[in-house]
């Protein structure tokens, strides 16, 4: 049985609920599903609490589920750039410095949803990254202007070349 609440506490919870429903609807309208889910998640009742959620909460929760079939890269680091191979088999994510202080490109198998390996380089940021049209090369330009190239399927780095100055970027 829910514990009795004092009038101010019940009123405060209802006001917070109404404000968060409004903010969740705005977040949903701007396609920020993560923020909307965070706001809605605040109102899942704890043991012994009364459930304030109504149809509006359930409607927004359903709308925020998305249609994804898998979750990739649940790390807390920022994702700075992303590329998908031409055949749709892999995707790569460029991230800021790893725990070891190096920047990294993470390579994922889209079929299995598994992280395959980490490709590392020097500098502070890989941006942009891209696959060659045949999918056999992955290229990434780091913040110091060095282009790194890796060859599939071994993903061994085959070249690191400095960006030439004076030409187009």
ABEGO torsion letter per residue (X at the ends): XBBBBBAAAAAAAAAAAAAAAAAAAAAAAAGBAAAAAAAAAAABBBBGBBBABBAAAAAAAAAAAEABABBBGABABBBABBBBBAAGABBBBBBBBBAAGBBBBBBBBAAAGBBABBBBBBEABBOBBBBBAAGABBBBBBAAGBBBBBBOAAGBBABBBBBBBGBBX
